[in-house]
Amino acid sequence: MSENNQQLQQPYYDGETSLVDLATVFVKRRRVFYGVFGLIVALGLVYALVIAPDVREYTSIVQLAEEDRETLSSPAEIVSIINNNWYPVLQSNYQQTNEEELPFKVAVSNPEETSLIRIGSEVADKDEELVEASHRFIVDQLVEHQAARVEARKADMQQKLSAARERVDELQSRNFTPEAEAKAIEVVSDLKERIGDLQYDLESLKPAQVTLLAHQSAEKKGLSKALILALAIVFGLMLGVFSAFLAEFVAQVRSALKKEA
């Protein structure tokens, strides 16, 4: 045989595996692939249809107490109080009663450019009553806190109103010299204007209002059943191919060991 023919018959690289070899191995071990692929897909189907819980978002919204369209407490302050005070108390109470952690998170936020406090949790349907009770605990604390702020503000304004009215009555009952009377009339005018402003502010006080309490979202959250099944198919394909070639590798090792023995 000529030297040129010998060079043509030699592979380009030592130990090179062609696509034909790979396909041959895959076909030879196709039962392993089908078995692993079918098992993964079946497990994914069972998880999607039976085990995976239906998760929905539950939302509570509270309108903060206001005076003349301004909140008595800044929304950022309320968010901080909930996250650092009332939410930890909720978690601690649940853990002491049930000897386990609360099975969901409570996210508190203030929608931009609003005086609303939003409380949200993504929860499985089986925990619907628990999330409602948890949201109610935080909402009750918030409403009570805001009611105290309203009462304190109302008491302060009523005290100022009484003081202003008493001052007006005092000035109007006194006898002034002609020079002092003009000054007294000016002071009384200012006091009456102040009384009017205080009455307006007092009437504009609005307590906190609960607009939503643990409202269930229409759309489900988390991974959908279709996505879980699609992931199972992709993972099954990858693991099936890997298992097929691994089975062939193990068979080749065993054959080599038998030959050496």
C-alpha positions as a Python dict, from the first residue, in 0.01 Angstrom:
ca = {
    (1, 'M'): (0, 0, 0),
    (2, 'S'): (139, 341, -94),
    (3, 'E'): (229, 603, 165),
    (4, 'N'): (-46, 836, 36),
    (5, 'N'): (-315, 568, 83),
    (6, 'Q'): (-195, 499, 438),
    (7, 'Q'): (-221, 871, 522),
    (8, 'L'): (-578, 888, 387),
    (9, 'Q'): (-684, 592, 599),
    (10, 'Q'): (-549, 745, 920),
    (11, 'P'): (-789, 959, 1133),
    (12, 'Y'): (-721, 1327, 1177),
    (13, 'Y'): (-690, 1294, 1558),
    (14, 'D'): (-607, 1003, 1777),
    (15, 'G'): (-905, 891, 1986),
    (16, 'E'): (-1149, 1105, 1786),
    (17, 'T'): (-1519, 1009, 1832),
    (18, 'S'): (-1741, 1077, 1531),
    (19, 'L'): (-2105, 1175, 1532),
    (20, 'V'): (-2183, 831, 1395),
    (21, 'D'): (-2025, 672, 1703),
    (22, 'L'): (-2229, 898, 1929),
    (23, 'A'): (-2549, 818, 1746),
    (24, 'T'): (-2468, 447, 1762),
    (25, 'V'): (-2418, 463, 2138),
    (26, 'F'): (-2742, 657, 2182),
    (27, 'V'): (-2944, 409, 1976),
    (28, 'K'): (-2783, 119, 2157),
    (29, 'R'): (-2876, 266, 2497),
    (30, 'R'): (-3207, 420, 2391),
    (31, 'R'): (-3397, 217, 2650),
    (32, 'V'): (-3199, 385, 2927),
    (33, 'F'): (-3283, 722, 2774),
    (34, 'Y'): (-3654, 640, 2744),
    (35, 'G'): (-3665, 512, 3100),
    (36, 'V'): (-3495, 815, 3255),
    (37, 'F'): (-3683, 1061, 3037),
    (38, 'G'): (-4018, 901, 3111),
    (39, 'L'): (-3946, 890, 3485),
    (40, 'I'): (-3851, 1260, 3504),
    (41, 'V'): (-4152, 1369, 3299),
    (42, 'A'): (-4385, 1153, 3510),
    (43, 'L'): (-4243, 1301, 3831),
    (44, 'G'): (-4284, 1651, 3689),
    (45, 'L'): (-4643, 1575, 3589),
    (46, 'V'): (-4727, 1439, 3935),
    (47, 'Y'): (-4570, 1740, 4103),
    (48, 'A'): (-4750, 1986, 3875),
    (49, 'L'): (-5093, 1825, 3907),
    (50, 'V'): (-5088, 1687, 4262),
    (51, 'I'): (-4810, 1827, 4481),
    (52, 'A'): (-4750, 2185, 4361),
    (53, 'P'): (-4978, 2419, 4559),
    (54, 'D'): (-5185, 2692, 4396),
    (55, 'V'): (-5014, 3012, 4511),
    (56, 'R'): (-5195, 3344, 4503),
    (57, 'E'): (-5112, 3692, 4624),
    (58, 'Y'): (-5312, 3833, 4914),
    (59, 'T'): (-5317, 4210, 4948),
    (60, 'S'): (-5428, 4447, 5224),
    (61, 'I'): (-5435, 4824, 5177),
    (62, 'V'): (-5473, 5091, 5444),
    (63, 'Q'): (-5526, 5461, 5384),
    (64, 'L'): (-5332, 5653, 5648),
    (65, 'A'): (-5499, 5915, 5867),
    (66, 'E'): (-5490, 6260, 5712),
    (67, 'E'): (-5528, 6625, 5802),
    (68, 'D'): (-5608, 6855, 5512),
    (69, 'R'): (-5486, 6583, 5270),
    (70, 'E'): (-5155, 6548, 5453),
    (71, 'T'): (-5075, 6231, 5646),
    (72, 'L'): (-5026, 6256, 6021),
    (73, 'S'): (-4747, 5997, 5992),
    (74, 'S'): (-4508, 5967, 5702),
    (75, 'P'): (-4559, 5646, 5499),
    (76, 'A'): (-4188, 5566, 5534),
    (77, 'E'): (-4222, 5583, 5914),
    (78, 'I'): (-4519, 5344, 5908),
    (79, 'V'): (-4339, 5096, 5682),
    (80, 'S'): (-4044, 5100, 5921),
    (81, 'I'): (-4266, 5050, 6227),
    (82, 'I'): (-4440, 4751, 6067),
    (83, 'N'): (-4117, 4586, 5954),
    (84, 'N'): (-3933, 4641, 6281),
    (85, 'N'): (-4211, 4611, 6539),
    (86, 'W'): (-4540, 4452, 6444),
    (87, 'Y'): (-4418, 4198, 6185),
    (88, 'P'): (-4153, 4051, 6421),
    (89, 'V'): (-4422, 4025, 6692),
    (90, 'L'): (-4647, 3841, 6447),
    (91, 'Q'): (-4366, 3596, 6361),
    (92, 'S'): (-4277, 3543, 6728),
    (93, 'N'): (-4639, 3479, 6830),
    (94, 'Y'): (-4686, 3225, 6552),
    (95, 'Q'): (-4360, 3046, 6631),
    (96, 'Q'): (-4445, 3021, 7003),
    (97, 'T'): (-4790, 2882, 6927),
    (98, 'N'): (-4702, 2643, 6643),
    (99, 'E'): (-4331, 2572, 6709),
    (100, 'E'): (-4247, 2657, 6349),
    (101, 'E'): (-4186, 2968, 6142),
    (102, 'L'): (-4462, 3158, 5968),
    (103, 'P'): (-4493, 2980, 5629),
    (104, 'F'): (-4497, 3300, 5421),
    (105, 'K'): (-4345, 3646, 5405),
    (106, 'V'): (-4523, 3975, 5456),
    (107, 'A'): (-4404, 4253, 5225),
    (108, 'V'): (-4490, 4609, 5326),
    (109, 'S'): (-4463, 4904, 5089),
    (110, 'N'): (-4590, 5251, 5013),
    (111, 'P'): (-4705, 5292, 4652),
    (112, 'E'): (-4531, 5595, 4505),
    (113, 'E'): (-4701, 5933, 4552),
    (114, 'T'): (-4981, 5791, 4770),
    (115, 'S'): (-5070, 5785, 5138),
    (116, 'L'): (-5146, 5412, 5117),
    (117, 'I'): (-4974, 5127, 5296),
    (118, 'R'): (-4974, 4803, 5100),
    (119, 'I'): (-4930, 4466, 5271),
    (120, 'G'): (-4877, 4166, 5042),
    (121, 'S'): (-4810, 3794, 5079),
    (122, 'E'): (-4780, 3510, 4829),
    (123, 'V'): (-4951, 3213, 4994),
    (124, 'A'): (-5083, 2868, 4906),
    (125, 'D'): (-5461, 2840, 4908),
    (126, 'K'): (-5448, 2612, 5209),
    (127, 'D'): (-5310, 2901, 5420),
    (128, 'E'): (-5584, 3147, 5323),
    (129, 'E'): (-5723, 3177, 5677),
    (130, 'L'): (-5376, 3216, 5825),
    (131, 'V'): (-5275, 3497, 5590),
    (132, 'E'): (-5603, 3677, 5659),
    (133, 'A'): (-5545, 3654, 6035),
    (134, 'S'): (-5184, 3772, 5992),
    (135, 'H'): (-5280, 4069, 5778),
    (136, 'R'): (-5561, 4154, 6019),
    (137, 'F'): (-5313, 4161, 6309),
    (138, 'I'): (-5088, 4413, 6133),
    (139, 'V'): (-5382, 4617, 6002),
    (140, 'D'): (-5538, 4635, 6350),
    (141, 'Q'): (-5209, 4758, 6494),
    (142, 'L'): (-5182, 5020, 6220),
    (143, 'V'): (-5541, 5143, 6260),
    (144, 'E'): (-5495, 5166, 6638),
    (145, 'H'): (-5169, 5358, 6593),
    (146, 'Q'): (-5333, 5603, 6352),
    (147, 'A'): (-5637, 5646, 6579),
    (148, 'A'): (-5403, 5748, 6861),
    (149, 'R'): (-5237, 6002, 6631),
    (150, 'V'): (-5576, 6144, 6532),
    (151, 'E'): (-5690, 6173, 6894),
    (152, 'A'): (-5365, 6341, 6996),
    (153, 'R'): (-5389, 6588, 6709),
    (154, 'K'): (-5757, 6654, 6783),
    (155, 'A'): (-5686, 6717, 7152),
    (156, 'D'): (-5404, 6958, 7062),
    (157, 'M'): (-5623, 7156, 6823),
    (158, 'Q'): (-5917, 7167, 7066),
    (159, 'Q'): (-5686, 7300, 7335),
    (160, 'K'): (-5563, 7571, 7100),
    (161, 'L'): (-5922, 7652, 7000),
    (162, 'S'): (-6027, 7692, 7363),
    (163, 'A'): (-5728, 7913, 7438),
    (164, 'A'): (-5798, 8132, 7132),
    (165, 'R'): (-6169, 8167, 7215),
    (166, 'E'): (-6094, 8255, 7577),
    (167, 'R'): (-5848, 8518, 7459),
    (168, 'V'): (-6110, 8665, 7223),
    (169, 'D'): (-6370, 8675, 7501),
    (170, 'E'): (-6120, 8841, 7734),
    (171, 'L'): (-6023, 9110, 7483),
    (172, 'Q'): (-6383, 9180, 7390),
    (173, 'S'): (-6487, 9219, 7756),
    (174, 'R'): (-6214, 9469, 7844),
    (175, 'N'): (-6229, 9842, 7811),
    (176, 'F'): (-5944, 9994, 7613),
    (177, 'T'): (-5827, 10343, 7552),
    (178, 'P'): (-5886, 10466, 7197),
    (179, 'E'): (-5521, 10404, 7116),
    (180, 'A'): (-5521, 10048, 7253),
    (181, 'E'): (-5862, 9960, 7112),
    (182, 'A'): (-5737, 9959, 6753),
    (183, 'K'): (-5457, 9721, 6849),
    (184, 'A'): (-5705, 9498, 7039),
    (185, 'I'): (-5938, 9484, 6738),
    (186, 'E'): (-5644, 9373, 6520),
    (187, 'V'): (-5548, 9102, 6769),
    (188, 'V'): (-5908, 8979, 6791),
    (189, 'S'): (-5926, 8966, 6411),
    (190, 'D'): (-5610, 8755, 6396),
    (191, 'L'): (-5741, 8525, 6668),
    (192, 'K'): (-6071, 8471, 6487),
    (193, 'E'): (-5883, 8391, 6169),
    (194, 'R'): (-5673, 8144, 6369),
    (195, 'I'): (-5989, 7992, 6515),
    (196, 'G'): (-6130, 7947, 6165),
    (197, 'D'): (-5811, 7771, 6049),
    (198, 'L'): (-5814, 7541, 6351),
    (199, 'Q'): (-6180, 7452, 6294),
    (200, 'Y'): (-6107, 7374, 5930),
    (201, 'D'): (-5812, 7155, 6024),
    (202, 'L'): (-6019, 6982, 6289),
    (203, 'E'): (-6296, 6903, 6041),
    (204, 'S'): (-6041, 6784, 5783),
    (205, 'L'): (-5907, 6514, 6014),
    (206, 'K'): (-5973, 6173, 5863),
    (207, 'P'): (-5901, 5845, 6045),
    (208, 'A'): (-5717, 5557, 5880),
    (209, 'Q'): (-5933, 5346, 5652),
    (210, 'V'): (-5893, 4980, 5552),
    (211, 'T'): (-5975, 4959, 5182),
    (212, 'L'): (-5865, 4597, 5131),
    (213, 'L'): (-5805, 4310, 5374),
    (214, 'A'): (-5627, 3995, 5250),
    (215, 'H'): (-5781, 4032, 4904),
    (216, 'Q'): (-5703, 3730, 4687),
    (217, 'S'): (-5557, 3792, 4342),
    (218, 'A'): (-5735, 3646, 4040),
    (219, 'E'): (-5410, 3526, 3883),
    (220, 'K'): (-5197, 3251, 4031),
    (221, 'K'): (-4840, 3327, 4132),
    (222, 'G'): (-4527, 3116, 4117),
    (223, 'L'): (-4443, 2853, 3856),
    (224, 'S'): (-4738, 2752, 3639),
    (225, 'K'): (-4815, 2385, 3582),
    (226, 'A'): (-4728, 2420, 3213),
    (227, 'L'): (-4387, 2569, 3300),
    (228, 'I'): (-4318, 2293, 3554),
    (229, 'L'): (-4398, 2030, 3290),
    (230, 'A'): (-4182, 2208, 3029),
    (231, 'L'): (-3889, 2218, 3272),
    (232, 'A'): (-3940, 1849, 3347),
    (233, 'I'): (-3925, 1768, 2974),
    (234, 'V'): (-3606, 1969, 2923),
    (235, 'F'): (-3443, 1822, 3234),
    (236, 'G'): (-3559, 1475, 3131),
    (237, 'L'): (-3400, 1510, 2789),
    (238, 'M'): (-3070, 1625, 2934),
    (239, 'L'): (-3058, 1362, 3207),
    (240, 'G'): (-3178, 1090, 2967),
    (241, 'V'): (-2898, 1158, 2718),
    (242, 'F'): (-2642, 1176, 2997),
    (243, 'S'): (-2767, 848, 3145),
    (244, 'A'): (-2750, 673, 2807),
    (245, 'F'): (-2385, 762, 2756),
    (246, 'L'): (-2305, 689, 3120),
    (247, 'A'): (-2459, 342, 3081),
    (248, 'E'): (-2242, 280, 2774),
    (249, 'F'): (-1934, 402, 2959),
    (250, 'V'): (-2002, 166, 3251),
    (251, 'A'): (-2055, -124, 3007),
    (252, 'Q'): (-1725, -52, 2832),
    (253, 'V'): (-1540, -38, 3167),
    (254, 'R'): (-1688, -371, 3273),
    (255, 'S'): (-1595, -527, 2938),
    (256, 'A'): (-1237, -404, 2970),
    (257, 'L'): (-1211, -542, 3324),
    (258, 'K'): (-1338, -882, 3212),
    (259, 'K'): (-1079, -897, 2935),
    (260, 'E'): (-798, -814, 3179),
    (261, 'A'): (-923, -1077, 3422),
}
